[in-house]
Amino acid sequence: MSRLLLTIASVFIMGLTHCKKADTAASALEKEGLSSKNGEEMMGILSTTTFNVTPATALNSTFWNNVKTALTTGPVDVIFADGNYPQSATLTLSNIGDSTNLLTLKTAVTEGGAVFSGAISNLMYLNTCKNIKLLRLKFTGGATGYGLRISNSQDVTVEKCFFVDLPDVGYGALGVHYPLTNRVVVKYCTFENVGYDSHAHMIYGAYGIQRLSVVANTFKNCSGAFVRFRGDLSDKGVVYDNDFISTGTYLTGLNPVFIEIPVFNDVNPGDEKMGTNFMITKNSFSYGTVGNQTTRFNVVFHSSGYNPPGRNYLISTADGALLSTGTVLQKRTVMSGQLGLDGDSIRFGGNTNTNVQYNVVYRCWNAYGSAGPWTGVASIGTAVNSSGLATTEADAIGYYP
């Protein structure tokens, strides 16, 4: 029995300390008669293949093909040594991931120890990937599009990463895009000093994403809306236990919207609709008392342009008045009948405010040639649902099954 336990321990330790494929561990177990009756490895001691990376490592197609191969036999860690990783071309992961075996890109220990920078469009791009975690990486410098972009990918976690001092990004520190993108979790990250105009965001979710969960992050000073869930029907978004801070001193004294659910319909009829399922709780929202004081809104459902089929975002003057000053029932009637927004499904409560003007608003602008009869901002905070909110991080991440 002691010999058997020693063999198991040896296999497990080698899996933790060497670049060793899981089938080697499985073979050792089979020799000891420890494989399951179906011939599958015992998952508790499946070894992890490790790829150690330095700034001199060529992260080319050969490297990532080796990672793909290793993922077929067990989890994989790509460990970036502390240092600067200047990018002259986007670091792209395409069609990588295994439904069972997790791929982790991380530093060994230091939070923000691996620093990605470069005057290029995107520093890192995950396209058509799944079951990936990014841990303790830092994105900074002169990127002009995104620091990190995620498209058409599922089950991606961005954890303890830094998106700081990205003054040139035109779209976002982190982009999360397209309908096939589902179950992206951003947690324990730091976002600070992002963008140069209203088009840049800290997290730019867009074009039909589902289940983007934003949990326990710190956001400070952005030129555009901090977190965005843009149409078409980007939905089931969670914003839980984050700190949102706008000092009013960034660039020209900006205090932009914190969370925005917008549509931009530049064709007639329009082709973007707002989602309506959101859970926002336990956040701290703080605006400075200096700088622009006209957009101190926690959550904005925003429309620019024309109406898409089935929606009347260009509401009448009378409906605009009801949204602004009507009863809860009157507000909800306009929301559901005209805007496609279900007050029960918009869950907002348990947050703390400093110098916030409105919690939740509907805002409409004419643009691209549209000529709606009402434009402006209407507070709908009394018409959303403050019950049924998540109370733990695990509940928040799993809020929309």
C-alpha positions, 0 to 999 in steps of 0.5 A: 500500500505504501508503494502505491501511495508513493507512486500516486504522489510522485505522479502528482508532483511531477505534474505540478513541476514539469512540462509533462503531458497528462497521458504519462500520468494516466499510464502510471495510474493504469500500471497500478490499476487506478484507472476508472472502469471506463478507462478514463484518468482520475481527474483529481490527479490529472497533470498540468502541462506548463509552458514557460514564456519569457519576452524572448519566446516566439509566440507563433503558430507552432507555439500555440499548436503545441498548446492545443495538442497539450490541451487534449490530454489535460490542463495547460498553464502558459506562465509569463515571466515577469517583464515587459512584452512589447507588441509589434503585432497583436498576440492572437489566440484563435480557435483554442480551448478544450471544454474540459481542460482549462488553459490559463495564461498567467504570471507565476506570482506577481500581479501585473508582472507581465506587461503588454504594451505597444502602439498597435490596434489590439495588444491581445485577441482571443477569437473563437476560444473557450475555457480560458483564464487570463490571470495577473496580466497587465495591459498598458501603453499606446494601443489604439483599439483595445488592450484585450479583445474577446470575440465569439468565445465562451467561458473566459475569465479575466482575473486580477488583470490590470488595464491602466494608462491606455490613453490612446484606445479608441474603443476600449481597454477590454472588448467583449463582442458578438453573439457567440460570446457567452459566459465571460467573467471579469473579476478582481481587475483594475481599470484606470485612465482609459481613453481620449473621447466618448467612444472609449470604454473600460469594458466594451460589451457589444453585438449580442453578447450573453452573460458578461459578469463584471465582479469585484473590479475597480474602475477609475477615470474613463473618457467614455461610459465605463462599462457598456452592454451595446445591442443587438440584444446584449443581455443577461449582464451582471455588475456586482460589487465593483467600485466605480470612481470618476474624479472629475479631473480626467482629461477635460474634467469628464464624469461620464456614465458608469454603465450604459446599455445603448443602441446606435441605429444609423440605418432606417429601420434600425438594426440594434435593440437593447437587452433587458435582463440585468442585475446590478448590486453591491456596487459603489458609484462615486462622482467627483464634485468637480468637472462636468456634472451633467451625466452623473448617471449610474445606468443609462438605457440609450438610443441614438438614431432610428427605430428598429422593428418592434421598438419605438425608441423615438417616443412621443412627447407625451410618453417622454413626460410619463417616463419622467414624471409618471407613476411606476405603472405609467413608466413601465407601460411606456418601457414595455410597450415602446422600448421593449424594457421589462421593469421586473427584469432590470434588477438594480438595488443595494448600491451606494452612491456619492454625488450621483444624480440618477440611478437608472435613466432612459436617454434618447438622441436624434442622430443619423437623420432621425427626427424623433419628437422627444429627446432628453433624459428620463429617470426610470429608477422607480420602475425597475426591480430592487428585489431578487438580487445576488448576495454572494459572488458565486450567486452573481456569476451564476445568476443567469444559468 
